[in-house]
Amino acid sequence: MHKWFRFTVCRIALIVFIAAFMIPMSLYSQDYPGTESGDEPSYPGIPPTGGKLEGTLGSFNLRLYGTILLNVSGSDSSIVGTDVPLWATPSSVRTQFPDGTQKRVDDVHELIFTARQTTFGFLVKPATTSGGWNTSGKVEMDFFGTRPVDNNLPQGRVFNQPRLRFAYFQFGKNNWKITAGQDKAILAPLDPVSLSHVAIPLGSTAGNLWAWLPQVRLDSTHNFGESALSLQAGVLRPQFADPRLGDLPTSGTSLEGSPGLGERASQPFYQGRVALSTPLGGSKLSVGASGHYGRERVGAARTVDSSAVAIDFAVPAVSRLIWRGELFTGSNLVPFQGGILQGVATPLTGNPIPFTGIDSRGGWTELIIKATSDNKNVFYVGVSEDDPRDSDLTTGSTRSRNAMAWASYFRKLNDQITIALEWSNWQFKTRQIVGGAAGPQGPSGTANVFNLAFAYQF
């Protein structure tokens, strides 16, 4: 039995077993928070339930929303990603200090204060519906953009530029809707709940596929009594941005620069999803299956395909408990930070140089536990893993496994203020390359990260 399958099944079984004894038998009537779609705001964690910051201006209705967020995080070892951890730095790496001394990274502790994961946005739609068409627009930003270089003010760490997260409009009639703009990818649309990972979703590079890409998407929903069948199909920007191939946007300029390897393939990403939702236990059970296909041009006459299939689910398992997650398998998944941010592998020999897509599989699962009926005390616990196929790894592409487990407690002081404590444990492994192929296990890394978040939502 594959080690990834054993990892996932054993941990899911353990979590469900523990939760069955923790949760009293009463109805969890609230759907999972934070999965709003369409003309709804996006909040990390539990959204506010009170009044809205909105009004009518002329012939339009405008709503403002956001989360002012301060994160205080500490780790017992060096982490790649620092304030938004991606994986643990291998213990073989040494940290160099200004006095010339060195220290193992697993002996280096870090403490980070940051507010740059603060988000804000607005929604706009006509005050009245015209001709049976429903239209709306959404723009959302954060402060996770690049930092400007300033030699006169070297404290540039706190000077964070705004960054576009979502910008799209929708129009539809009856059961049909068209979305145009930058939104979540159709593939694997769910994310774990976290206030430590808002700029990028929790589990990125560790089993949670994600991307925010410009796209044109068609949605169709068909109701069958209290159940609903949803269909999605779209074309998305074919952006790989594979650091292994130097396929990165030009820095220091607002221009696109040279096109990426995906854009040079002259065809978009093709994605689709089908999902079924039905009432269960006072809430809704939903199961979806999605697929992806893309292509990048790596030579004058050579391309490498990118493909994936994924399953997502949200199940009200028992009272006050929601079990959700995603599983995926695919190849060349660097556009979605799959394969531990590895898309292709090559031994860097031959003319032309051979390229092979790195196959990977993984996923994540999470339990949402509503401890009190007033929804002010919520626990989250989950595990995730990304496991590239070792036989596909070569020199320069040696990351063989990235897994994590997390637990968090959200305490809502009032309708606007939430305090959350999150712990995550990261397990990272590499492979040695012998004779151009994957060999024995290479350096590995382990890290524990604690994050205290203070959030004000409006």
C-alpha positions as CSV (number, residue, x, y, z in Angstrom):
1,M,0.0,0.0,0.0
2,H,1.4,3.4,-1.0
3,K,2.8,5.4,2.0
4,W,0.7,8.4,1.1
5,F,-2.5,6.4,1.2
6,R,-1.5,4.9,4.6
7,F,-0.7,8.4,5.9
8,T,-4.0,9.9,4.8
9,V,-6.3,7.0,5.9
10,C,-4.7,6.4,9.3
11,R,-4.8,10.1,10.2
12,I,-8.4,10.6,9.0
13,A,-9.5,7.5,11.0
14,L,-7.7,8.8,14.1
15,I,-9.2,12.3,13.9
16,V,-12.8,11.0,13.3
17,F,-12.4,8.6,16.2
18,I,-11.3,11.3,18.6
19,A,-14.0,13.8,17.4
20,A,-16.8,11.3,17.8
21,F,-16.2,11.4,21.6
22,M,-15.7,15.2,21.8
23,I,-18.8,16.5,20.1
24,P,-22.3,16.5,21.7
25,M,-25.2,15.4,19.6
26,S,-26.8,18.6,18.5
27,L,-27.3,20.2,15.1
28,Y,-24.6,22.1,13.3
29,S,-26.8,24.4,11.3
30,Q,-24.2,26.7,9.9
31,D,-22.5,25.9,6.7
32,Y,-18.7,25.9,6.6
33,P,-17.5,29.5,7.0
34,G,-15.2,31.1,4.5
35,T,-16.3,29.3,1.3
36,E,-18.5,32.2,-0.1
37,S,-18.7,32.4,-3.8
38,G,-20.2,34.9,-6.2
39,D,-21.1,38.3,-5.0
40,E,-20.1,37.6,-1.4
41,P,-17.1,38.8,0.7
42,S,-14.2,36.5,1.5
43,Y,-13.3,36.3,5.2
44,P,-10.6,34.2,6.7
45,G,-12.1,32.1,9.5
46,I,-15.6,32.9,10.9
47,P,-17.2,35.8,9.1
48,P,-19.1,38.5,11.1
49,T,-22.9,38.0,11.3
50,G,-24.0,41.5,12.3
51,G,-24.5,44.7,10.3
52,K,-22.8,45.3,7.0
53,L,-20.7,48.3,5.8
54,E,-22.8,49.1,2.8
55,G,-25.0,51.7,1.2
56,T,-26.6,52.8,-2.0
57,L,-24.6,55.3,-4.2
58,G,-26.6,56.5,-7.1
59,S,-28.0,53.5,-8.9
60,F,-25.5,51.0,-7.3
61,N,-25.2,49.2,-4.0
62,L,-21.7,49.2,-2.6
63,R,-20.4,47.0,0.2
64,L,-16.9,47.4,1.8
65,Y,-15.4,44.5,3.8
66,G,-12.1,43.4,5.2
67,T,-10.0,41.9,7.9
68,I,-7.4,43.9,9.8
69,L,-5.0,41.2,10.9
70,L,-1.9,41.0,13.1
71,N,0.1,37.8,13.2
72,V,2.7,36.9,15.8
73,S,4.5,33.7,15.0
74,G,7.4,31.8,16.4
75,S,9.2,28.6,15.2
76,D,11.7,26.2,16.7
77,S,13.6,25.9,13.5
78,S,14.2,27.8,10.2
79,I,11.2,27.8,7.9
80,V,11.1,28.4,4.1
81,G,8.4,31.1,3.8
82,T,9.0,32.6,7.2
83,D,5.7,34.4,8.0
84,V,3.7,32.0,5.7
85,P,5.6,28.7,6.1
86,L,5.9,26.4,3.1
87,W,8.3,23.7,4.4
88,A,11.0,23.1,7.0
89,T,14.5,23.9,6.0
90,P,16.7,20.7,6.0
91,S,18.8,20.4,9.1
92,S,22.0,20.1,7.0
93,V,21.8,23.8,6.2
94,R,23.8,26.2,8.3
95,T,22.7,29.7,9.2
96,Q,25.6,32.2,8.8
97,F,25.7,35.1,11.4
98,P,27.5,38.5,10.9
99,D,30.3,37.6,13.3
100,G,31.2,34.6,11.1
101,T,29.7,31.9,13.3
102,Q,27.3,29.3,12.1
103,K,24.5,27.4,13.6
104,R,22.3,24.5,12.5
105,V,18.9,25.7,11.2
106,D,17.1,23.4,13.6
107,D,18.7,25.4,16.4
108,V,17.7,28.7,15.0
109,H,14.5,30.1,16.5
110,E,12.4,32.8,14.7
111,L,9.9,35.4,15.9
112,I,7.8,37.3,13.4
113,F,5.3,40.2,13.8
114,T,3.4,41.2,10.7
115,A,0.2,42.9,9.6
116,R,0.7,42.5,5.8
117,Q,-1.9,39.7,5.6
118,T,-4.6,42.3,6.2
119,T,-7.2,42.2,3.5
120,F,-9.8,44.6,2.2
121,G,-12.3,44.7,-0.7
122,F,-15.5,45.9,-2.1
123,L,-18.6,44.5,-3.8
124,V,-20.7,46.5,-6.3
125,K,-24.0,45.6,-7.9
126,P,-27.0,47.5,-9.3
127,A,-29.5,48.6,-6.8
128,T,-32.2,47.2,-9.0
129,T,-32.2,44.2,-11.3
130,S,-32.7,45.0,-15.0
131,G,-34.1,42.7,-17.6
132,G,-33.8,39.6,-15.4
133,W,-30.0,39.8,-15.4
134,N,-28.1,39.6,-12.1
135,T,-24.7,41.4,-12.3
136,S,-22.1,42.1,-9.7
137,G,-18.4,42.9,-9.3
138,K,-15.8,42.2,-6.7
139,V,-12.2,43.5,-6.0
140,E,-10.1,42.2,-3.1
141,M,-6.5,43.1,-2.1
142,D,-4.0,42.6,0.6
143,F,-0.6,44.0,1.5
144,F,1.5,41.0,0.5
145,G,3.0,42.6,-2.5
146,T,6.7,43.3,-3.1
147,R,8.7,45.6,-0.8
148,P,10.2,48.7,-2.3
149,V,14.0,49.1,-2.0
150,D,14.8,52.2,0.0
151,N,18.4,52.9,1.0
152,N,17.5,55.9,3.1
153,L,14.9,54.0,5.1
154,P,16.3,50.5,5.6
155,Q,13.3,49.4,7.7
156,G,11.7,48.4,4.4
157,R,10.4,45.2,5.9
158,V,7.2,47.1,7.0
159,F,6.7,49.0,3.7
160,N,4.5,46.5,2.0
161,Q,2.8,47.3,-1.3
162,P,-0.8,46.3,-2.1
163,R,-1.4,43.1,-4.0
164,L,-4.4,42.1,-6.1
165,R,-6.2,38.9,-4.9
166,F,-9.5,38.9,-6.8
167,A,-11.0,41.2,-9.4
168,Y,-13.9,39.9,-11.4
169,F,-17.5,40.6,-12.5
170,Q,-20.4,38.2,-12.9
171,F,-23.6,38.2,-14.9
172,G,-26.2,35.6,-15.1
173,K,-29.8,34.7,-15.6
174,N,-31.9,31.9,-14.1
175,N,-29.5,28.9,-13.5
176,W,-26.5,30.3,-15.6
177,K,-23.7,32.6,-14.6
178,I,-20.6,33.8,-16.4
179,T,-17.5,35.0,-14.4
180,A,-14.7,37.1,-16.0
181,G,-11.6,38.3,-14.2
182,Q,-9.2,37.0,-11.6
183,D,-10.7,34.4,-9.2
184,K,-9.8,31.0,-7.6
185,A,-8.9,28.2,-10.0
186,I,-11.7,25.8,-10.7
187,L,-9.4,22.9,-9.8
188,A,-9.5,21.9,-6.1
189,P,-11.4,25.1,-4.9
190,L,-11.4,24.5,-1.1
191,D,-8.7,25.7,1.4
192,P,-8.2,24.9,5.1
193,V,-9.3,27.6,7.5
194,S,-6.4,29.6,8.9
195,L,-5.5,33.1,10.1
196,S,-1.8,32.4,9.8
197,H,-2.0,31.7,6.1
198,V,-4.2,34.4,4.5
199,A,-1.9,35.7,1.8
200,I,-1.5,32.2,0.6
201,P,-3.7,29.2,1.7
202,L,-2.6,26.9,4.5
203,G,-1.1,23.7,3.0
204,S,0.5,25.4,0.0
205,T,3.3,23.1,-1.3
206,A,2.1,20.5,1.3
207,G,-1.0,19.0,-0.4
208,N,-3.3,22.0,-1.0
209,L,-3.5,22.9,-4.6
210,W,-4.4,26.6,-5.2
211,A,-4.1,29.5,-7.7
212,W,-5.7,32.8,-8.3
213,L,-5.8,33.3,-12.1
214,P,-7.5,35.5,-14.7
215,Q,-10.2,33.4,-16.3
216,V,-13.6,33.2,-18.1
217,R,-15.9,30.7,-16.4
218,L,-19.4,29.3,-17.0
219,D,-21.4,28.1,-14.0
220,S,-24.7,26.2,-14.1
221,T,-26.7,25.1,-11.1
222,H,-29.7,22.7,-11.4
223,N,-31.9,22.0,-8.4
224,F,-33.6,18.7,-7.6
225,G,-35.8,19.3,-4.7
226,E,-33.4,20.3,-1.8
227,S,-30.4,18.9,-3.7
228,A,-28.4,20.8,-6.3
229,L,-26.0,19.8,-9.1
230,S,-23.4,22.4,-10.0
231,L,-21.3,22.4,-13.2
232,Q,-18.3,24.6,-14.0
233,A,-16.2,25.0,-17.1
234,G,-13.6,27.6,-17.9
235,V,-10.4,28.7,-19.5
236,L,-7.7,30.3,-17.4
237,R,-4.4,32.1,-18.0
238,P,-1.7,29.4,-18.7
239,Q,0.8,30.7,-16.1
240,F,3.4,28.2,-14.8
241,A,6.1,30.5,-13.2
242,D,8.3,27.5,-12.6
243,P,11.4,28.6,-10.7
244,R,13.2,25.5,-11.8
245,L,13.1,26.8,-15.4
246,G,13.5,30.5,-14.6
247,D,9.9,31.0,-15.8
248,L,9.3,34.0,-13.5
249,P,7.8,37.4,-14.2
250,T,10.3,40.3,-14.8
251,S,11.1,42.0,-11.5
252,G,11.4,45.7,-11.0
253,T,8.9,46.6,-13.7
254,S,5.2,46.9,-14.1
255,L,5.4,45.4,-17.6
256,E,4.9,41.7,-18.2
257,G,8.3,41.4,-19.9
258,S,8.9,38.2,-21.9
259,P,5.9,35.8,-22.0
260,G,6.1,32.7,-19.8
261,L,6.4,29.1,-20.9
262,G,2.7,28.6,-20.5
263,E,1.8,31.7,-22.5
264,R,4.2,30.5,-25.3
265,A,2.2,27.3,-25.6
266,S,-0.6,29.5,-27.1
267,Q,-3.5,27.8,-25.4
268,P,-5.2,28.4,-22.0
269,F,-5.6,26.1,-19.0
270,Y,-8.8,24.1,-19.4
271,Q,-10.6,23.3,-16.2
272,G,-14.0,21.9,-15.1
273,R,-15.8,20.7,-12.0
274,V,-19.0,18.9,-11.2
275,A,-20.4,19.0,-7.6
276,L,-23.4,17.7,-5.8
277,S,-24.9,19.1,-2.6
278,T,-27.7,17.7,-0.5
279,P,-29.1,18.4,3.0
280,L,-27.6,16.3,5.8
281,G,-27.9,16.7,9.6
282,G,-29.3,20.3,9.4
283,S,-26.4,21.3,7.1
284,K,-25.3,20.4,3.6
285,L,-23.1,17.6,2.3
286,S,-21.2,18.5,-0.8
287,V,-18.9,16.4,-3.0
288,G,-17.1,17.7,-6.1
289,A,-14.7,16.4,-8.8
290,S,-12.5,18.7,-10.9
291,G,-10.0,18.3,-13.6
292,H,-7.2,20.4,-15.2
293,Y,-5.2,20.3,-18.4
294,G,-2.5,22.7,-19.6
295,R,0.7,22.8,-21.6
296,E,4.0,24.7,-21.4
297,R,6.5,25.1,-24.3
298,V,10.0,24.2,-23.2
299,G,11.6,24.2,-26.6
300,A,11.2,25.4,-30.2
301,A,9.2,22.3,-30.9
302,R,8.7,20.6,-27.5
303,T,6.0,21.0,-24.9
304,V,5.3,19.4,-21.5
305,D,1.7,18.7,-20.4
306,S,0.2,19.6,-17.1
307,S,-2.8,17.6,-15.8
308,A,-4.7,16.8,-12.6
309,V,-7.8,15.4,-11.2
310,A,-9.1,16.3,-7.7
311,I,-11.9,15.4,-5.3
312,D,-13.2,17.8,-2.8
313,F,-15.8,17.2,0.0
314,A,-17.5,18.9,2.9
315,V,-19.4,16.5,5.1
316,P,-21.4,17.3,8.3
317,A,-20.0,14.1,9.9
318,V,-21.7,14.3,13.3
319,S,-23.3,17.1,15.3
320,R,-21.3,20.3,15.3
321,L,-18.6,18.7,13.2
322,I,-17.8,19.3,9.6
323,W,-15.2,17.1,7.8
324,R,-13.7,18.6,4.7
325,G,-10.8,18.2,2.4
326,E,-9.3,17.4,-1.0
327,L,-7.4,14.7,-2.7
328,F,-5.5,15.0,-6.0
329,T,-3.2,13.3,-8.4
330,G,-1.5,14.8,-11.4
331,S,1.7,15.8,-13.2
332,N,3.6,19.1,-13.6
333,L,1.5,20.9,-11.0
334,V,3.8,23.8,-10.3
335,P,1.1,26.4,-11.3
336,F,-0.8,25.3,-8.2
337,Q,2.3,24.8,-6.0
338,G,1.9,21.0,-6.3
339,G,4.8,18.6,-6.4
340,I,6.3,20.7,-3.6
341,L,6.7,23.6,-6.1
342,Q,8.3,21.2,-8.7
343,G,6.9,20.9,-12.2
344,V,9.5,19.2,-14.4
345,A,12.8,17.4,-13.8
346,T,15.8,17.1,-16.1
347,P,19.3,15.7,-15.8
348,L,20.6,18.9,-17.6
349,T,22.3,16.7,-20.2
350,G,21.7,16.0,-23.8
351,N,20.9,18.3,-26.8
352,P,18.1,19.1,-26.7
353,I,17.8,18.8,-22.9
354,P,15.2,16.1,-21.9
355,F,12.3,17.2,-19.7
356,T,10.0,15.0,-17.7
357,G,6.8,16.1,-15.8
358,I,7.0,15.3,-12.1
359,D,4.0,13.2,-11.0
360,S,2.6,14.0,-7.6
361,R,-0.3,13.0,-5.4
362,G,-1.5,14.3,-2.1
363,G,-4.3,16.2,-0.3
364,W,-5.5,17.5,3.0
365,T,-8.3,16.9,5.4
366,E,-9.7,19.1,8.2
367,L,-12.2,18.9,11.0
368,I,-14.2,22.0,12.0
369,I,-15.5,21.5,15.5
370,K,-18.1,24.0,16.8
371,A,-17.5,23.8,20.6
372,T,-20.3,26.1,21.6
373,S,-23.7,26.8,20.1
374,D,-23.1,30.5,19.9
375,N,-20.3,29.9,17.3
376,K,-17.8,31.8,19.4
377,N,-15.5,28.9,20.1
378,V,-14.3,26.8,17.1
379,F,-11.5,24.3,16.9
380,Y,-9.8,23.2,13.7
381,V,-7.5,20.1,13.2
382,G,-6.1,18.7,10.1
383,V,-3.3,17.0,8.2
384,S,-1.9,17.4,4.6
385,E,0.8,15.9,2.4
386,D,2.3,16.4,-1.0
387,D,4.2,13.3,-2.3
388,P,6.0,13.6,-5.6
389,R,7.0,10.4,-7.4
390,D,10.6,9.7,-6.4
391,S,11.5,8.1,-9.7
392,D,10.7,11.4,-11.4
393,L,13.2,13.4,-9.3
394,T,16.6,14.4,-10.7
395,T,19.3,16.9,-9.9
396,G,17.8,20.2,-8.9
397,S,14.4,18.6,-8.1
398,T,15.0,16.6,-5.0
399,R,12.0,17.4,-2.7
400,S,10.4,14.1,-2.1
401,R,7.8,14.7,0.6
402,N,6.2,17.6,2.4
403,A,3.7,16.9,5.2
404,M,2.1,18.9,7.9
405,A,-0.4,18.7,10.8
406,W,-2.1,21.6,12.4
407,A,-4.5,22.5,15.2
408,S,-6.1,25.9,16.0
409,Y,-8.6,27.5,18.3
410,F,-10.7,30.5,17.2
411,R,-12.2,32.6,20.0
412,K,-14.7,35.2,18.8
413,L,-14.8,38.0,21.4
414,N,-17.6,39.8,19.6
415,D,-18.9,40.1,16.1
416,Q,-15.8,41.9,14.8
417,I,-12.9,40.6,16.9
418,T,-11.4,37.1,16.7
419,I,-8.3,35.8,18.5
420,A,-6.8,32.6,17.1
421,L,-4.0,30.4,18.3
422,E,-2.6,27.9,15.7
423,W,0.1,25.2,15.9
424,S,1.5,23.5,12.9
425,N,4.2,20.8,12.5
426,W,6.1,20.5,9.3
427,Q,7.9,17.4,8.0
428,F,10.1,17.8,4.9
429,K,12.2,15.2,3.1
430,T,14.5,15.1,0.1
431,R,16.2,12.5,-2.0
432,Q,19.8,12.1,-3.0
433,I,20.5,11.9,-6.7
434,V,22.7,9.0,-7.7
435,G,23.6,8.5,-11.4
436,G,21.0,11.1,-12.4
437,A,18.2,9.2,-10.6
438,A,16.6,9.4,-7.1
439,G,18.6,7.5,-4.6
440,P,18.7,7.2,-0.7
441,Q,16.9,9.7,1.5
442,G,18.6,13.1,1.6
443,P,18.6,15.8,4.2
444,S,15.2,16.4,6.0
445,G,13.7,19.1,8.1
446,T,11.2,19.3,11.0
447,A,9.7,22.5,12.5
448,N,7.0,23.5,14.8
449,V,5.3,26.9,14.3
450,F,3.0,28.7,16.7
451,N,0.9,31.6,15.5
452,L,-1.2,34.1,17.5
453,A,-3.6,36.1,15.3
454,F,-5.6,39.2,16.2
455,A,-8.3,39.9,13.6
456,Y,-10.8,42.7,13.3
457,Q,-13.5,42.0,10.6
458,F,-15.9,44.4,9.1
